[in-house]
Amino acid sequence: MTTALLVAALLMGFFGSPHCLGMCGGLVTAFGLSMKDVSPAKRRALVATYHFGRLTSYAFLGLVAGLIGTAVLQPLMQSNSAPRILLGLVLVFVGVTMLGAPFLKNLERFGMRFWQYLSPIRQKVFPLNTFPRALSAGLLWGFLPCGLVYGALLIAVVAHNPLSGAALMFVFGLGTVPMLVATHETVGWLRDKIGRFRLRQLNGAVMVLSGLAVVFFPIAMSNMHGGGQGMKHGGGQGMEHGDTMMITDTNGTTHHDMSQMDHSMPNMDDDSAAMEEPH
């Protein structure tokens, strides 16, 4: 796993966080209302606690995704280029999803069934006036169905390394924190800036281009390198062999001509002698 992949996960979380706010806004509001009777200092600590729980759930899901990638994809990764190509294709897929393609909607609907199944457990964590309850609420929150989370999990799968998958998902979760802990005024400002400059779409386009580069750039470089080698070996060696053959041919011809000259000299003497004899 490279630093670039961690940065991509962080930016994916940050620029996709307006979507997270739409999905999680009601839950954040409910958490805030349940903490209205606690002091501001404890409230901030409780908020940090349930976000830590959420990121822990993301890391756990990333760990599972990495295990799945190791078990399922490892036998398919016999070729040295297969992991790179698969990672590139997943980056393209996630980038297109960030551009607005509804590829993960059905997966969100499936996840909603599991979220509804957790409803009795979720009701027991309210009000969030203690740290164990806040941590439990955050752990449950990590399983809220979200297409953006599922996209990040796909990247964790192709990392086919459990620890790398956990790290990717934790960093992705960090990217979503600023939007979800900001005040109402700051939320409005962030959403306006991200929406006005289409930063989510821009990040999606960057991910698509990055995925294409991951897939095709090494292939192009390999072809260029192979072409250069071919020219070097074909042209250079051909010229050297040609020179050697020319030298060999020239030497052979010279020796052959000299041989002919040596053999022809007696004939010339015989002819001269014959001409001098009287008839």
NUDRENSE-699083 format. One record per residue: residue in one letter; y, x, z of N, C-alpha, C in turn. Coordinates in steps of 0.1 Angstrom, whole numbers, plus 2048, in hexadecimal, padded with zeros to 3 digits. Layout:
AYXZYXZYXZ ...
END
This chain:
M7F480980080080080080C809800 T8168067F882280E7F682E8077FE T83880F80084480A80684B7FF7FD A84A8017F084F7F77E68497EA7E8 L83C7E97EB8357DC7ED83A7D67FA L83D7DD8048427D88118507D280F V8587DA8078667D58048657C87FC A85C7C87F285B7BB7EA8577AF7F3 A84E7B17FD84B7A78068567A280F L85E7AC81386A7A981C8747A1814 L8777A580788179E7FF87C7907FB M86F78F7F98697827F686B779801 G86977D80E86C77581987A77181B F88377B81889177881A89776F810 F89577280389A76A7F889375C7F7 G88775C7FC88074F7FC883746808 S88A74C81288D74581F89473781D P89C7358138A272781289771D810 H88C72180988171880787A716815 C87972181D87372082A87B717833 L88971783189170F83A88F700836 G88D6FD82988A6F082587C6EB82B M8736F482C8656F08318656F0840 C86C6F984686B6FB8558786F685C G8826F185588E6ED85C88B6E2866 G8836D88638806CE86D8796D487A L8706DD8778696E38838736EC88B V87C6F38858856FB88C88E6F2894 T8936E788F89B6DD8968946D88A2 A8876D48A087F6CF8AB87E6D98B6 F87C6E68B387B6F18BD8886F28C4 G8936F18BD8A06F28C38A36E78CD L89F6DB8C98A16D08D28996D08DF S88D6D68DE8846D78E98896E28F3 M8936EA8EF8986F58F88A66F28FC K8AA6E68FB8B86E38FE8BC6E590D D8B26E49168B46E59248B36F392A V8B06FD9218AF70B9268BC712924 S8BE71D92B8CA72592A8CB72C91C P8D77309188D873690A8D0743909 A8CF74B9148C87589148B9755912 K8B474C91A8A67489198A374290B R8AC73A9068AA7348F98A873E8EF R8B17498EF8AF7548E58A275A8E6 A89E75D8F38917638F588575A8F0 L88674D8F287C7448ED87B7448DE V8877448D88877448C98817518C4 A88475C8CA87D7698C686E7688C8 T86A7618D385C7608D68547588CC Y85A74C8C88527458BE85374A8B0 H85D7528AD85D7598A08537658A0 F85276B8AC8477758AD83976F8AB G8377638B182B75D8AF8287598A0 R83375589983175188B82E75E883 L83476988683177587E82377A882 T81F77888E81177C89280777488A S80A76788880175F880801764871 Y80D76786C80D76C85E80577985D A8067828677FF78F8677F078C868 F7EC7828707DE77E8707D9779863 L7E177085D7DD76B84F7DC777845 G7E57808467E578C83D7D8794840 L7D579684C7C879D8507BC796849 V7BB78984B7B07828447B1783835 A7BD78282F7BE7848217B979181C G7BD79C8247B97A98217AA7AB822 L7A47A482C7957A582D78E79E821 I79479281D78E78B811790794805 G79B79B80379D7A37F87937AF7F8 T7907B48047877BF8057797BB802 A7757AF8077677AA8057657A57F7 V76E79E7F176C7977E47707A07D9 L77C7A77DA7817AE7CF77C7BD7CE Q7777C27D97737D07D87687D37CE P75E7CA7CE7537CD7C37597CC7B5 L7647C57B37697C37A67737CF7A2 M7757D87AC77F7E27AA7797F07A6 Q76F7EF79E7687FC79A771804791 S7797FD78978380478078F809788 N7948147857A081978C7AC811789 S7AD80A77D7B880277A7B87F477F A7AC7EF7837AA7E17877B37DD793 P7B47E579E7BD7E17A97CC7E07A4 R7D07EA79C7DE7EA7987E17DE78F I7D87DA7867DA7CF77D7DA7C2785 L7D17C178E7D17B47967DD7B379E L7E27BD7A47EE7BD7AC7FA7B97A3 G7FB7BF7978057BB78E8057AD78A L7F97A77877F87997847FC79078F V7F979479B7FD78C7A780C78C7A9 L8127987A78217997A882779079E V82279079282878778782677978B F81A77579081876779482276379F V82376B7AA82C7687B583A7677B0 G83E7717A784C7707A284F76479A V84575F79284775378A848747794 T84074779F84173D7A984F73C7AF M8557487B28627497B886D7447AE L86A7457A1873740797873731796 G86972B79D86971C79D85C716798 A85271D79384671778E83E71279A P83A7057998336FE7A48247017A4 F82070E7A48127117A380B70F7B0 L8127107BB80C70F7C980E7027D0 K8126F87C98146EB7CF8076E57D4 N7FD6E67CC7F06E07D07EB6E77DC L7ED6F47DD7E86FB7E87F06F77F5 E7FD6F47F38056EF7FE8006E2803 R7FC6D97FA7F66CC7FE7E96CE806 F7E16D78027D56DA8097D86DF817 G7E26E88187E56ED8257EB6E382E M7F16D98287F76CE8317ED6C6838 R7E16C58327D66BE8397D26C6846 F7D16D38457CE6DB8507DA6DA85B W7E66DA8567F16D985F7F16CC867 Q7ED6C18607EC6B48677E16B5871 Y7D66BC86E7CB6BD8777D06C4884 L7DA6CD8847DF6D488F7E96CC897 S7EC6C08937F66B78997F46B58A8 P7E86B28AD7E66B08BB7E96BD8C3 I7E66C98BE7E96D58C57F76D88C5 R7FE6D58BA80C6D88B98146CF8C3 Q8106C38C58176BB8CF8176C08DD K80D6C88E080B6CD8EE8156D98F1 V81B6DF8E78246EA8EA8326E68ED F8356D98EB8436D58EF8436D08FD P84F6D290485B6D98FF8596E8900 L8606F08F885F6FE8F7868704902 N86470290F86C70791A865713921 T85A71791C85372392284F72C917 F84D73991A84974391083B74190A P83173D91282473A90C82572E902 R82D72490582E7198FC83571D8EF A8407258F184772A8E583E7338DC L83673C8E282D7448DB82273C8D4 S81D7328DB8137298D48197218C9 A82571C8CA82C7158C082E71E8B3 G83172B8B68337348AB8267378A4 L81B7388AB80E73B8A580A72F89D L80C7238A180971889981271788D W81F71A88E828719884824722878 G81D72D87B81973687080F72F866 F80972486A80071D86180671285A L81371085B81A706853818708844 P8136FF83D81170182E81E704827 C81E70F82082A71481882571C80C G82A71880182771F7F482B72E7F5 L8377307FB83C73E7FB832747804 V82D74180F82474881781774B80F Y81274180880674380080874D7F5 G81474E7EF8167597E68157667EC A81B7687F881A7757FF80C778803 L80476E8067F67708097EE7757FD L7F27717F17EB7767E57EE7857E4 I7FA7897E77FC7987E77F479F7F1 A7F37997FD7EA79F8077DC7A0803 V7D77967FB7C97967F77C77A27ED V7D07A47E47CD7AF7DA7D07BC7E0 A7D67BD7EC7D77CA7F37C97CE7F7 H7BF7C57F87B17C77FC7B07D2807 N7B97D08117B97D881D7BE7D0828 P7B67CD8327BA7C483D7C77C8844 L7C97D58477D57D984E7E17D8845 S7DF7DB8387EA7DA82F7EE7CB82D G7E47C282D7E77B482B7EF7AF837 A7EB7B38437F27AF8508007B4850 A8027C184C8107C684B8187BF841 L8137BC83581B7B582B81F7A8830 M8167A083681A79383B824793847 F82379D84F82C79E85A83A7A2855 V83B7AB84B8487AE84584E7A283E F84579B83784A78F83085078583A G84978384584F77A85085C77F855 L85E78C85686B79285B87678E851 G87378D84487D78A83B88277B83C T87977384287D765843885762850 V88576C85988B76986789A767866 P8A276F85F8B076C85F8B575E85C M8AF7588528B274A84E8AF741859 L8A374386089E7398698A473A877 V8AB74587A8B17478888C0746887 A8C574587B8D47458798DA73887E T8E67388828ED72C8868F072387A H8F471787D8F670D872900712867 E90B71986C91571E86390F72985A T90873286190273E85A8F8739850 V8F072F8548E672A84B8EC72583E G8F771D8408FE71883490372382B W90972E83190E73982A903741822 L8F77438298EC74A8238E7742817 R8E57358198DF72C80F8E972C803 D8F672C80690072B7FB8FF7387F3 K8FF7447F98FE7507F28F17527EA I8E674F7F08D97507EA8D87477DE G8DE73B7E08DD7317D58E77347CA R8F37387CE8FE73B7C38FA7467BA F8F57517C08F175D7B88E275C7B3 R8DB7517B68CE74F7B28C575C7B6 L8C775F7C28C076C7C78B176A7C8 R8AC75D7CB89E75B7CB89875D7BC Q89F7577B389B7587A589B7677A0 L8A676E7A48A777C7A189C7847A7 N8997817B388D7887B98807857B2 G87F7787AE8737747A787277C79A A87D77D79287D78478687A793788 V87F79979387C7A779686D7A8799 M86779F7A085979F7A385179E796 V85579678D84E79478084F7A1778 L85A7A777785C7B47708547BF777 S8547BF78584D7C978C83E7C8789 G8397BB78982B7B97868277BE778 L8307BB76E82D7BF76182D7CF760 A8367D57678377E376782B7E976D V8267E377881A7E877F80E7E8775 V80D7DD76D8027DB7648037E5758 F80F7E57528107EB7448167F9744 F81E7FC74E82480974D81A81574D P8108157568068207567FF820749 I7FC8147437F58147367FD81A72B A80A81772B81381D72181482C723 M81583072F81683F73280984672E S7FE83F7317F184572D7F084771E N7F483C7177F383D7087FC848703 M80984970881285370480C861707 H80686271380186F7177F587370E G7ED86870B7E186B7027E586E6F4 G7F08686EF7F586B6E27FA8796E1 G80187D6EB80788B6EC7FB8956EC Q7F18926F47E589B6F57DF89C6E7 G7DD8906E07D78906D37DF8996C9 M7EC8976CA7F489F6C07F38AE6C3 K7F28B16D17F18BF6D57E48C56D0 H7D98BE6D37CC8C36D07C98C26C1 G7CD8B76BB7CA8B56AC7D38BE6A4 G7E08BE6A77E98C669F7E88D56A2 G7E98D86AF7EA8E66B37DD8EE6AF Q7D28E86B47C58EE6B17C28EF6A2 G7C68E469B7C48E468D7CB8EF686 M7D78F268B7DF8FC6857D990A688 E7D490B6947CE9186987C191A690 H7B991068F7AD9116877B0914679 G7BA90D6747BE90F6667C291D663 D7CA92366D7CE93166B7C293A66B T7B99386747AD9406757A5940668 M7A493466379C9326567A393964B M7B093864B7B893F6407B694E641 I7B695364D7B496164F7A696564B T79D95D64F78F96064B78D95F63C D79395463679295362879895F621 T7A49626257AB96D61F7A397A620 N79E97D62B79698962D789989624 G78397D62477797B61C77A97E60D T7859786097899795FB78C9885F8 T79398E60179799C5FE78B9A55FD H7829A36077769AB60676E9A85F9 H76E99C5F67669985EA76D99E5DD D77A99D5DD7819A35D177F9B25D0 M7809B95DC77D9C75DC76F9CA5D8 S7669C25DC7589C45D77579C35C8 Q75E9B95C375E9B85B47649C45AD M76F9C95B37759D45AD76C9E05AE D7659E25B975C9EE5BA7519ED5B0 H74C9E15AE7419DF5A57469E0596 S7529DD5937579DD58675B9EB581 M75E9F458A763A01586758A0957E P74CA09582742A1057A741A0A56C N7429FE56A7429F755D74D9FC554 M7599FE55A764A03552761A1254E D75BA1A556758A2855274DA28547 D744A1F549739A1F53E73FA1B531 D748A1153174FA0D525756A1851F S75EA20527766A2B52275DA3651B A752A39523749A4351D743A3E510 A740A3250F73AA2C503744A2D4F8 M751A2B4FA75BA2C4F075DA3A4EB E75BA444F475DA524F0751A584E8 E746A524E973AA574E273CA564D2 P739A604CB73BA5F4BC730A564B6 H733A504AC729A474A6722A4F49B 
END
